[in-house]
Amino acid sequence: MKKVLFILLAGVFIILACEKKRDVKMWTEKQITFDAKNHDLDDNDNFSPDNLWLVYDIRTDAGIGANPAIEKVNVETGEMVTIYSPPNQADYGPGCGAASYHPTENKVVFIHGLFSCTEENPYIWWRRFGMIIDEAQPEQPIVLDARDIQPPTTPGALRGGTHRHEWSADGQWIGFTYNDALLAQKEAETGEIVNLRTLGVSHNSAKVAVENSDGLENFNGAWFSALIVKVVPNPKPGSDEISRADGDRWLGTHGYKTVDGQRQRARTFLGQVRDAEGNTVKEVYVVDLPERIDEPGTELAYEETDLFIPKDVSWRRLTHTTEWTNPGVDRVTSSPDGALLSFLAKDATNRDQIYLLPTTGGEIRQVTHREKTVEADGGIRWRPGYNMISFVCDNTIWLYSVEENKSVAISPKFDNKPYNLSWSHDGNSLAYNKILQDGDNEYKQIFVLQK
């Protein structure tokens, strides 16, 4: 009897151990799209609030300006639906792309080229804006950011193009990168490099009416927008001045806790600085945001413009890798609670690895030590609800656990590299692209790895 009981207990232990192992490692891959076109997730927040749909664009190598549609696919049935198509679409524009779902409502935000695009004046970085489609009223597109290129700029409007729009967790804010149309014109006329990329946010607190709106070059916006980081053409060597800000994401699901215990809304981003010798290096920055952005401060986003950064916006540098053997960082993002920032940087062997840094400052810690580089275009994304980071290395998807300080493969090694990782809201599904051969052509297809 004791021997039988021992065997039964041992069997239970083995089953439990296998279940625990399966929970961590045995994730199942499912191909979602199969048709002969691209399905580009573009490293965005692609899952619908109910986790049943993935939004994407179908751009080719011709880019966003030539892209004719935003679509979505059902992860269970494979049903495909066109959410939006630009009117009078041509190879030069308007174009649309880089779509993200609202976290709690069936709304999608994406890049849209100007309706005034022509072959002589096509889609480009500073000739675009954010468009929102409410799936309950798809026939009524919503222009996110107002545009006014006749100074003085209308408060709450911008003068150029917004890009990579990202909803905040409460859906009240949208972050974006930005390039300026008037500075692009000056750059073309003088040859000076002044049309620098920076960051902005829109808030749904107020609509913006542009007095000289023509609906084409100047137009009204449904949300109030502002730029939030100052950039300069020639940063002082060894200073914290920035010539480019991008790679931005919301910091934490609901911000982060400051050293005095207050909850702070913020975005983290990559700032391009110059080291003491004048070399360009990307570093990790955080920009704190106030509750309101309609009160202008004293700092200009660009020199010699009328684009003031809102009052009480502040940014700070968190890394100083200019002193490292292999300086520079990439792919910054943050833990769901906002306490940690993660980023890629090169180790002593010149391979990209994941590093962690407390948001309020502190010791930088290398947490992956892979024999091959962690792929930047794979994207490093935190699993919602967990202190875990998904990443791609050697054509394999891995999960790094902060608590256990170890990485576990949750996929086999694929023949085709996965990239553009995007988590479902419940943290149980991870979508990504892979490029598959189809006869003489190659197409970006969507796959989902499910727990």
C-alpha positions as CSV (number, residue, x, y, z in Angstrom):
1,M,0.0,0.0,0.0
2,K,2.8,2.4,0.9
3,K,4.5,1.6,-2.4
4,V,1.3,2.3,-4.3
5,L,0.7,5.6,-2.5
6,F,4.3,6.6,-3.1
7,I,3.9,5.9,-6.9
8,L,0.6,7.8,-7.0
9,L,2.2,10.8,-5.2
10,A,5.2,10.7,-7.5
11,G,2.8,10.7,-10.4
12,V,0.9,13.7,-9.1
13,F,4.2,15.5,-8.6
14,I,5.3,14.8,-12.1
15,I,2.0,15.9,-13.5
16,L,2.1,19.2,-11.5
17,A,5.7,19.7,-12.6
18,C,4.7,19.2,-16.2
19,E,1.8,21.6,-15.8
20,K,4.1,24.2,-14.4
21,K,6.6,23.7,-17.2
22,R,3.8,23.9,-19.8
23,D,2.5,27.1,-18.3
24,V,5.9,28.7,-18.9
25,K,7.2,27.1,-22.0
26,M,4.5,25.3,-24.0
27,W,2.9,28.1,-26.0
28,T,1.1,27.3,-29.3
29,E,1.6,29.1,-32.5
30,K,-1.2,29.9,-34.9
31,Q,-1.0,31.5,-38.3
32,I,-3.7,34.1,-38.7
33,T,-3.3,35.6,-42.2
34,F,-2.6,33.7,-45.4
35,D,-3.5,35.9,-48.4
36,A,-1.0,37.4,-50.8
37,K,-0.4,40.8,-49.3
38,N,1.3,42.4,-46.4
39,H,-0.2,42.6,-42.9
40,D,2.1,45.0,-41.0
41,L,1.6,45.2,-37.2
42,D,4.4,47.9,-37.1
43,D,5.2,47.4,-33.4
44,N,2.0,49.0,-32.2
45,D,-0.8,48.1,-29.8
46,N,-2.8,46.0,-32.3
47,F,-5.2,43.9,-30.2
48,S,-8.8,45.1,-29.9
49,P,-10.2,45.6,-26.3
50,D,-11.8,42.1,-26.4
51,N,-8.6,40.6,-27.7
52,L,-10.5,39.1,-30.7
53,W,-9.1,41.3,-33.5
54,L,-5.7,42.6,-34.7
55,V,-5.4,45.8,-36.6
56,Y,-2.7,46.3,-39.3
57,D,-1.9,48.1,-42.6
58,I,-1.2,46.5,-45.9
59,R,1.7,48.7,-47.1
60,T,4.3,47.5,-49.6
61,D,7.8,48.7,-50.0
62,A,6.3,51.9,-51.5
63,G,5.5,52.9,-47.9
64,I,2.6,54.5,-46.0
65,G,1.9,57.1,-48.6
66,A,0.9,54.4,-51.1
67,N,-1.0,52.3,-48.6
68,P,-4.7,52.0,-49.5
69,A,-6.3,50.5,-46.4
70,I,-6.3,49.8,-42.6
71,E,-7.7,46.3,-41.9
72,K,-8.3,44.0,-39.0
73,V,-8.4,40.2,-38.7
74,N,-10.2,38.0,-36.3
75,V,-7.7,35.8,-34.4
76,E,-10.2,33.0,-34.0
77,T,-12.0,32.9,-37.4
78,G,-9.5,34.6,-39.7
79,E,-12.3,37.0,-40.9
80,M,-10.8,40.1,-42.5
81,V,-12.5,43.5,-42.4
82,T,-11.4,46.8,-44.0
83,I,-11.7,49.6,-41.4
84,Y,-10.7,52.5,-43.5
85,S,-9.6,53.5,-47.1
86,P,-8.4,57.0,-47.9
87,P,-10.3,58.8,-50.6
88,N,-8.6,59.4,-54.0
89,Q,-5.7,57.1,-53.0
90,A,-2.7,57.2,-55.4
91,D,0.9,56.1,-55.2
92,Y,1.8,59.6,-53.8
93,G,-0.9,59.7,-51.1
94,P,-2.8,60.4,-49.0
95,G,-1.9,57.0,-47.6
96,C,-2.5,55.6,-44.1
97,G,-0.7,53.2,-41.7
98,A,0.7,52.3,-38.4
99,A,-2.6,51.6,-36.6
100,S,-3.2,51.1,-32.9
101,Y,-6.4,50.1,-31.0
102,H,-8.0,52.1,-28.2
103,P,-7.5,50.0,-24.9
104,T,-11.2,49.9,-24.0
105,E,-13.2,51.2,-26.9
106,N,-13.5,50.0,-30.5
107,K,-11.6,52.9,-31.9
108,V,-8.4,52.9,-34.0
109,V,-5.8,55.7,-34.5
110,F,-3.4,55.7,-37.4
111,I,-1.2,58.0,-39.6
112,H,-3.1,59.7,-42.5
113,G,-1.5,61.8,-45.3
114,L,-2.8,65.2,-46.2
115,F,-5.8,65.2,-48.5
116,S,-4.0,67.8,-50.6
117,C,-1.2,65.3,-51.6
118,T,-0.2,65.4,-55.3
119,E,2.5,63.8,-57.3
120,E,4.5,67.1,-57.0
121,N,3.7,67.4,-53.3
122,P,3.3,63.9,-51.9
123,Y,3.0,62.2,-48.6
124,I,6.0,62.8,-46.4
125,W,6.8,63.1,-42.6
126,W,5.6,66.6,-42.2
127,R,2.5,66.2,-44.4
128,R,0.5,63.8,-42.3
129,F,-1.7,63.7,-39.2
130,G,-3.5,61.4,-36.8
131,M,-6.9,59.9,-37.9
132,I,-9.3,58.1,-35.6
133,I,-12.0,55.7,-36.7
134,D,-14.8,54.9,-34.3
135,E,-16.0,51.5,-35.5
136,A,-19.5,52.4,-34.4
137,Q,-19.4,55.3,-36.9
138,P,-16.8,54.3,-39.5
139,E,-18.3,56.7,-42.1
140,Q,-17.3,59.7,-39.8
141,P,-13.5,59.8,-39.6
142,I,-12.1,61.9,-36.8
143,V,-9.1,64.2,-37.4
144,L,-7.0,64.0,-34.2
145,D,-4.5,66.9,-34.4
146,A,-5.4,70.3,-35.9
147,R,-2.9,71.7,-38.4
148,D,-2.1,75.4,-38.9
149,I,0.9,76.3,-41.1
150,Q,0.2,80.1,-41.2
151,P,1.9,81.7,-38.1
152,P,0.9,82.4,-35.5
153,T,0.0,78.8,-34.9
154,T,-3.5,78.3,-33.3
155,P,-3.1,77.1,-29.7
156,G,-3.6,73.4,-29.6
157,A,-2.8,73.0,-33.3
158,L,0.5,71.8,-34.9
159,R,2.4,72.7,-38.1
160,G,3.4,69.4,-39.5
161,G,3.1,65.7,-39.3
162,T,2.4,63.3,-36.4
163,H,3.4,59.6,-36.4
164,R,3.3,56.4,-34.3
165,H,0.2,57.3,-32.3
166,E,-0.2,55.5,-29.0
167,W,-3.2,55.6,-26.7
168,S,-2.8,56.0,-23.0
169,A,-4.3,53.2,-20.8
170,D,-7.3,55.5,-19.9
171,G,-7.8,56.5,-23.6
172,Q,-7.7,60.2,-22.7
173,W,-4.2,60.9,-24.2
174,I,-2.4,60.0,-27.4
175,G,1.4,60.3,-27.7
176,F,3.2,60.7,-31.0
177,T,6.4,61.7,-32.8
178,Y,6.5,64.9,-34.9
179,N,8.2,66.7,-37.8
180,D,7.4,70.4,-38.7
181,A,6.3,71.6,-42.2
182,L,7.6,75.1,-41.9
183,L,11.0,74.0,-40.7
184,A,11.0,71.5,-43.6
185,Q,10.5,74.4,-45.9
186,K,13.3,76.4,-44.2
187,E,15.6,73.4,-44.5
188,A,14.9,73.1,-48.2
189,E,15.6,76.8,-48.7
190,T,18.8,77.1,-46.6
191,G,20.3,73.7,-46.3
192,E,20.3,74.0,-42.5
193,I,19.3,70.8,-40.6
194,V,16.4,72.3,-38.6
195,N,13.4,69.9,-39.2
196,L,14.3,67.8,-36.2
197,R,12.0,65.0,-34.9
198,T,10.5,65.5,-31.5
199,L,7.6,64.3,-29.4
200,G,4.1,65.5,-28.7
201,V,0.8,64.5,-27.0
202,S,-2.9,65.1,-27.7
203,H,-5.6,65.3,-25.0
204,N,-9.3,64.9,-25.6
205,S,-10.1,67.9,-23.3
206,A,-10.9,70.4,-26.1
207,K,-11.5,70.6,-29.9
208,V,-9.3,73.0,-31.8
209,A,-10.7,75.3,-34.5
210,V,-8.3,76.8,-37.0
211,E,-9.5,80.2,-38.3
212,N,-7.9,79.8,-41.7
213,S,-9.0,76.2,-42.2
214,D,-9.3,75.0,-45.7
215,G,-9.6,71.3,-44.8
216,L,-6.5,70.4,-46.9
217,E,-3.3,72.2,-45.6
218,N,-4.9,73.7,-42.5
219,F,-7.7,72.0,-40.6
220,N,-9.5,71.6,-37.3
221,G,-8.7,68.9,-34.8
222,A,-10.8,66.9,-32.3
223,W,-8.2,66.9,-29.6
224,F,-5.8,69.6,-28.2
225,S,-2.2,68.9,-29.1
226,A,1.2,70.2,-27.9
227,L,4.9,69.4,-28.3
228,I,6.7,68.2,-25.2
229,V,10.5,68.0,-25.8
230,K,12.9,70.7,-26.9
231,V,15.3,69.7,-29.7
232,V,18.2,71.7,-31.1
233,P,20.3,71.3,-34.3
234,N,23.7,71.3,-32.6
235,P,23.7,69.9,-29.0
236,K,26.6,71.0,-26.9
237,P,29.1,68.1,-26.7
238,G,28.8,66.4,-23.3
239,S,25.5,68.1,-22.5
240,D,22.0,66.7,-22.1
241,E,20.7,68.7,-25.1
242,I,18.8,66.6,-27.7
243,S,18.8,66.8,-31.5
244,R,16.2,64.1,-32.0
245,A,13.6,62.5,-29.8
246,D,11.8,59.3,-30.8
247,G,11.2,55.7,-29.8
248,D,8.6,56.9,-27.3
249,R,6.1,54.9,-25.2
250,W,3.8,55.6,-22.3
251,L,5.7,54.9,-19.0
252,G,3.8,52.3,-17.1
253,T,0.1,51.4,-17.5
254,H,-0.8,54.4,-15.2
255,G,2.5,56.3,-15.0
256,Y,5.1,55.7,-12.2
257,K,5.5,56.6,-8.6
258,T,7.9,59.4,-7.9
259,V,10.4,59.4,-5.0
260,D,7.8,61.1,-2.8
261,G,5.1,58.5,-3.7
262,Q,3.1,60.5,-6.1
263,R,1.7,58.9,-9.3
264,Q,3.1,60.7,-12.3
265,R,2.0,60.5,-16.0
266,A,5.0,60.3,-18.3
267,R,6.5,59.0,-21.5
268,T,9.9,57.5,-22.0
269,F,11.9,58.0,-25.1
270,L,15.3,58.0,-26.8
271,G,17.1,61.3,-27.0
272,Q,20.0,61.8,-29.4
273,V,22.9,63.6,-27.7
274,R,26.5,64.3,-28.5
275,D,29.4,62.9,-26.4
276,A,32.4,65.0,-25.4
277,E,34.0,64.3,-28.8
278,G,30.9,65.3,-30.7
279,N,29.7,61.8,-31.6
280,T,26.0,61.2,-31.8
281,V,24.6,58.8,-29.1
282,K,21.1,57.8,-28.2
283,E,20.2,57.8,-24.4
284,V,17.2,57.0,-22.3
285,Y,15.0,60.0,-21.3
286,V,11.7,60.5,-19.4
287,V,9.3,63.4,-19.9
288,D,6.8,64.1,-17.1
289,L,3.4,65.5,-18.1
290,P,1.1,67.8,-16.2
291,E,-2.7,67.3,-16.0
292,R,-3.2,70.1,-18.5
293,I,-1.3,70.9,-21.7
294,D,-3.3,74.1,-22.7
295,E,-1.1,76.4,-20.5
296,P,2.0,77.4,-22.5
297,G,5.3,77.5,-20.7
298,T,8.4,79.5,-21.5
299,E,10.4,76.8,-23.4
300,L,10.1,76.5,-27.2
301,A,10.1,73.0,-28.8
302,Y,12.2,74.5,-31.6
303,E,14.3,77.6,-31.8
304,E,12.8,80.5,-33.7
305,T,9.2,79.1,-33.8
306,D,6.0,79.8,-31.9
307,L,5.5,76.3,-30.6
308,F,5.7,76.5,-26.8
309,I,6.0,73.4,-24.6
310,P,3.2,73.4,-22.0
311,K,3.8,74.6,-18.5
312,D,5.1,72.1,-16.0
313,V,6.4,69.7,-18.7
314,S,9.9,68.5,-17.8
315,W,12.3,65.9,-19.2
316,R,15.4,64.3,-17.8
317,R,18.2,62.0,-19.0
318,L,18.5,58.6,-17.2
319,T,21.5,56.9,-19.0
320,H,25.0,58.1,-19.8
321,T,26.3,55.3,-22.0
322,T,28.7,57.7,-23.7
323,E,31.2,56.4,-21.2
324,W,30.6,52.8,-22.2
325,T,32.8,50.7,-24.5
326,N,29.8,50.4,-26.9
327,P,27.7,53.5,-26.2
328,G,24.1,54.0,-27.2
329,V,20.7,52.5,-26.4
330,D,17.6,51.4,-28.3
331,R,14.0,50.2,-27.8
332,V,13.1,51.7,-24.4
333,T,9.9,50.7,-22.7
334,S,8.7,50.2,-19.1
335,S,7.2,47.7,-16.7
336,P,3.4,47.8,-16.2
337,D,3.8,49.4,-12.8
338,G,6.2,52.0,-14.2
339,A,8.9,51.1,-11.7
340,L,11.5,49.8,-14.3
341,L,12.7,50.9,-17.7
342,S,14.0,48.4,-20.1
343,F,16.2,49.1,-23.1
344,L,18.7,47.5,-25.5
345,A,22.4,48.3,-25.4
346,K,25.5,46.5,-26.6
347,D,27.5,44.3,-24.3
348,A,31.3,43.8,-24.3
349,T,30.9,41.5,-27.3
350,N,29.0,44.1,-29.3
351,R,25.7,42.2,-29.1
352,D,22.4,43.9,-28.1
353,Q,21.2,42.8,-24.7
354,I,18.4,43.9,-22.4
355,Y,19.2,46.2,-19.5
356,L,16.9,47.4,-16.6
357,L,17.0,50.7,-14.8
358,P,14.7,52.1,-12.1
359,T,12.5,54.9,-13.4
360,T,13.5,57.2,-10.6
361,G,17.2,56.6,-11.2
362,G,19.6,54.0,-9.9
363,E,21.8,51.1,-10.9
364,I,21.7,49.9,-14.5
365,R,21.6,46.1,-14.7
366,Q,22.2,43.8,-17.7
367,V,19.6,41.0,-17.5
368,T,20.1,39.0,-20.7
369,H,23.4,37.4,-21.7
370,R,22.5,35.7,-25.0
371,E,25.1,34.3,-27.2
372,K,23.4,36.0,-30.2
373,T,22.1,39.5,-30.3
374,V,18.6,40.4,-29.0
375,E,16.8,41.7,-32.1
376,A,15.8,45.3,-32.1
377,D,13.2,45.0,-34.7
378,G,11.7,42.1,-32.8
379,G,10.6,44.7,-30.2
380,I,11.0,44.2,-26.5
381,R,7.5,44.3,-25.0
382,W,6.4,43.8,-21.4
383,R,3.7,41.2,-20.8
384,P,0.6,42.9,-19.4
385,G,0.1,42.2,-15.8
386,Y,3.5,40.5,-15.4
387,N,7.0,41.6,-14.6
388,M,8.1,39.8,-17.8
389,I,9.6,41.0,-21.0
390,S,9.1,39.3,-24.4
391,F,12.0,39.5,-26.9
392,V,13.4,37.8,-30.0
393,C,16.8,36.2,-30.2
394,D,18.0,33.6,-32.6
395,N,14.6,33.4,-34.4
396,T,13.1,32.4,-31.0
397,I,10.6,34.3,-28.7
398,W,11.7,34.4,-25.1
399,L,10.2,35.7,-21.9
400,Y,12.5,37.2,-19.3
401,S,11.1,37.1,-15.7
402,V,12.3,40.0,-13.4
403,E,11.4,38.0,-10.3
404,E,13.3,34.9,-11.4
405,N,16.0,36.8,-13.3
406,K,16.0,34.3,-16.1
407,S,14.8,33.9,-19.7
408,V,12.7,31.0,-21.0
409,A,11.9,30.2,-24.6
410,I,8.2,30.1,-25.3
411,S,8.5,29.3,-29.0
412,P,10.7,26.9,-31.0
413,K,13.4,28.4,-33.2
414,F,11.5,29.5,-36.3
415,D,12.9,29.3,-39.9
416,N,11.6,32.9,-40.3
417,K,12.4,35.6,-37.8
418,P,9.4,36.9,-35.7
419,Y,9.2,40.7,-35.2
420,N,6.8,43.5,-34.3
421,L,5.7,41.8,-31.1
422,S,2.3,42.9,-29.7
423,W,0.6,41.6,-26.6
424,S,-3.1,41.0,-26.0
425,H,-4.6,42.9,-23.0
426,D,-4.9,39.8,-20.9
427,G,-1.3,38.8,-21.5
428,N,-2.2,35.4,-22.9
429,S,-1.6,36.0,-26.6
430,L,1.4,37.5,-28.4
431,A,1.0,38.6,-32.0
432,Y,3.9,39.1,-34.4
433,N,4.9,39.3,-38.1
434,K,6.9,36.8,-40.1
435,I,7.9,37.2,-43.7
436,L,6.9,34.1,-45.7
437,Q,7.7,33.2,-49.3
438,D,4.7,32.9,-51.6
439,G,5.9,31.8,-55.0
440,D,8.2,34.5,-56.3
441,N,6.9,37.0,-53.7
442,E,7.3,37.6,-50.0
443,Y,4.5,38.8,-47.7
444,K,4.3,39.8,-44.0
445,Q,1.9,37.4,-42.3
446,I,0.5,37.6,-38.8
447,F,1.0,34.9,-36.3
448,V,-0.2,34.5,-32.7
449,L,1.5,32.6,-29.9
450,Q,-1.1,31.6,-27.3
451,K,-0.6,30.3,-23.8
